[in-house]
Amino acid sequence: MDALDLLRGHVDPVPGPVTEAVALVQAALADPEADCLALIAALTVLREVRDELAAWEPRLITAARECGASWASLAPALGVTSRQAAERRYLRLRPSPTGEATGEGRVRAERDKRAGDRAVSEWARRNSAVLRQLAGQVSGLDGLSGPAQRHADRLGAALADNDPATLLAPLADTRDHLRTSHAALAERIASVTEHTEALRRHTQDGRKSPPTGG
C-alpha cells in the first residue's frame, strides 16, 4: 500500500481550490493548442499552489509531532535520511515567532534558544539547593493574597519535580506579589531571575566568558 492509498483509508477527500488548480494546470499541459497566455496563467496558478502546499508542510509536521511521531519516523516522509535533518527542515519551514526572515536564521535562533536553555538548566542543577530552599520559603508563607497564594502553590507543586530548572519560572512569577509584604525574599528571587536571564542572553550571544555570580 502506498502513501496515497493509506491516506485514502484515513481521511475523506474534500474538493477545493488546490484540486481545481492542479486539474487546470494538467489540462494546460495536455492541450497541444494552449497559447502563451494560458501557459503563463498555468505557471502563475502553479506558483500559487506551490506556496499553498509549502504552508501545509510545517502544519502537518507540527500535528504529527503533537500526536507522538518521532523525528526519525518523519524523516522518510520528508525525503531526508536522519532525525536531525528532519528537525532542521521543519525549523527552516515553520514561521518564525522571533522574526527571522530566512530558514537558516530560524535554525540558528532555535539552536541559540536551546543553548540558552541548557546553560540555565545546568546552572539550576549546580544551584539546586539554593533554588529549593528559596522555593520552600515562598511556598511556606502564610497570609498571602489570593493571586500570590496561587503562585506559591504552583511553586510548591514544582518542588516535587526532580529538575530544579522547573522552579525558575514559578519563582519569577511570585516576585511581584511579594515585593510589598516580603521585600527581602522578592529581592532574592529578582537576583536569581536576573542572573538566569543574563546567562541565557550571554549564551545565545556567544560570548566567551560567563556572567559573574552564581
C-alpha positions in Angstrom: 0.0 0.0 0.0 1.5 3.3 -1.0 1.1 6.6 0.9 -1.9 7.8 -1.2 -3.8 4.6 -0.5 -3.0 4.8 3.2 -4.2 8.4 3.3 -7.5 7.5 1.4 -8.1 5.0 4.2 -7.9 7.6 6.9 -9.4 10.8 5.6 -12.3 11.7 3.2 -11.2 13.8 0.2 -12.6 17.3 0.1 -12.6 19.1 -3.3 -11.1 22.5 -3.1 -9.2 25.3 -4.9 -5.9 23.4 -4.9 -7.5 20.3 -6.5 -9.2 22.5 -9.2 -5.9 24.4 -9.7 -3.9 21.2 -10.3 -6.5 19.9 -12.7 -6.3 23.2 -14.7 -2.5 23.1 -14.8 -2.7 19.5 -16.0 -5.2 20.4 -18.7 -3.0 23.3 -19.9 -0.1 20.8 -20.2 -2.2 18.3 -22.1 -3.6 20.8 -24.5 -1.5 21.0 -27.7 -3.3 24.2 -28.7 -2.7 26.1 -25.4 -1.5 29.6 -26.2 1.1 31.6 -24.3 -1.5 33.4 -22.2 -2.9 30.1 -21.0 0.5 28.6 -20.2 1.6 31.8 -18.3 -1.7 31.6 -16.4 -0.9 27.9 -15.6 2.5 28.9 -14.3 1.0 31.5 -12.1 -1.5 29.1 -10.7 1.3 26.5 -10.2 3.3 29.0 -8.1 0.2 29.8 -6.0 -0.4 26.0 -5.5 3.3 25.5 -4.6 3.0 28.3 -2.0 -0.1 26.8 -0.6 1.4 23.3 -0.3 4.6 24.8 1.3 2.4 26.3 4.0 0.8 22.9 4.7 4.1 21.1 5.4 5.1 22.7 8.7 1.5 22.4 9.9 1.4 18.7 9.1 4.8 18.2 10.8 3.5 20.1 13.9 0.4 18.0 14.0 2.3 14.7 13.6 4.7 15.7 16.4 1.8 16.6 18.7 0.3 13.1 18.2 3.6 11.4 19.1 5.5 11.0 15.8 9.3 10.9 16.3 11.7 12.9 14.1 13.1 9.5 13.0 9.7 8.4 11.7 9.1 11.7 10.0 12.5 11.7 8.1 11.5 9.4 5.2 8.2 11.2 4.7 10.1 14.5 4.4 12.7 13.0 2.0 15.6 13.2 4.4 17.8 10.5 5.9 18.1 11.4 9.6 16.1 12.7 12.5 18.5 15.8 12.7 17.8 16.6 9.0 14.0 16.2 9.6 14.0 18.6 12.5 16.3 21.0 10.6 13.8 21.0 7.7 10.9 21.8 10.0 12.8 24.7 11.6 13.6 26.1 8.1 9.9 25.9 7.0 7.9 27.0 10.0 7.0 30.7 10.6 9.4 32.3 13.0 8.0 33.6 16.3 11.0 35.8 16.7 11.1 37.4 13.3 14.0 35.6 11.5 13.4 36.1 7.8 15.3 33.0 6.5 15.1 29.3 7.2 18.8 29.3 8.3 18.0 32.2 10.6 15.3 30.2 12.2 17.6 27.2 12.6 20.2 29.4 14.3 17.6 31.0 16.5 16.3 27.7 17.7 19.8 26.4 18.3 20.6 29.6 20.3 17.5 29.2 22.3 18.3 25.6 23.1 21.8 26.5 24.1 20.5 29.2 26.4 18.0 26.7 27.9 20.8 24.2 28.5 23.0 26.8 30.2 20.2 27.8 32.5 19.4 24.2 33.3 23.0 23.4 34.1 23.2 26.5 36.4 19.9 25.4 38.1 21.4 21.9 38.8 24.5 23.4 40.2 22.4 25.6 42.5 19.6 23.2 43.2 19.9 23.5 47.0 19.6 27.3 46.8 16.6 27.2 44.5 14.8 24.6 46.5 15.4 26.5 49.8 14.1 29.7 48.2 11.1 27.9 46.7 10.4 26.2 50.1 10.4 29.6 51.8 8.0 31.1 49.4 5.6 28.1 49.3 5.5 28.0 53.1 4.5 31.7 53.6 1.2 32.4 55.4 -1.3 35.1 54.9 -0.7 35.7 51.2 -3.3 37.3 48.9 -5.3 35.2 46.5 -3.1 35.6 43.4 0.1 35.4 45.5 -1.1 32.2 47.2 -1.9 30.6 43.8 1.6 31.3 42.5 3.1 30.0 45.8 1.0 26.8 45.5 2.3 26.3 41.9 5.8 26.8 43.2 5.2 24.2 45.9 4.0 21.7 43.3 7.1 22.4 41.2 9.3 21.3 44.2 8.2 17.8 43.6 9.9 17.8 40.2 13.4 16.3 40.1 14.6 19.1 37.7 15.4 22.2 39.7 15.1 24.3 36.5 11.3 23.9 36.7 11.4 26.1 39.8 12.7 29.1 37.9 9.5 30.2 36.1 7.2 29.9 39.1 9.7 31.6 41.3 9.8 34.5 38.9 6.0 34.6 38.8 5.9 35.1 42.6 8.3 38.0 42.7 5.9 40.9 42.0 3.4 39.5 44.5 5.9 39.5 47.3 7.5 43.0 46.8 5.3 44.7 49.4 4.9 42.0 52.1 8.2 40.2 51.7 10.6 42.6 50.1 13.8 40.7 51.0 12.5 37.5 49.6 11.3 39.2 46.5 14.8 40.7 46.1 16.5 37.3 46.3 14.1 36.0 43.6 14.8 39.0 41.4 18.5 38.3 41.7 18.1 34.7 40.6 15.8 35.7 37.7 18.1 38.4 36.5 21.1 36.2 36.6 19.5 33.3 34.7 18.1 35.8 32.1 21.6 37.3 31.7 23.1 33.8 31.4 20.6 32.9 28.7 21.3 36.0 26.7 25.0 35.6 27.2 24.9 32.1 25.9 22.7 33.0 22.9 25.1 35.9 22.0 28.0 33.5 22.0 30.2 35.5 24.4 33.4 33.8 25.6 33.2 34.4 29.3 30.2 33.7 31.5 28.4 36.5 33.5 29.7 36.8 37.1 27.8 35.4 40.0 26.2 32.0 40.7 
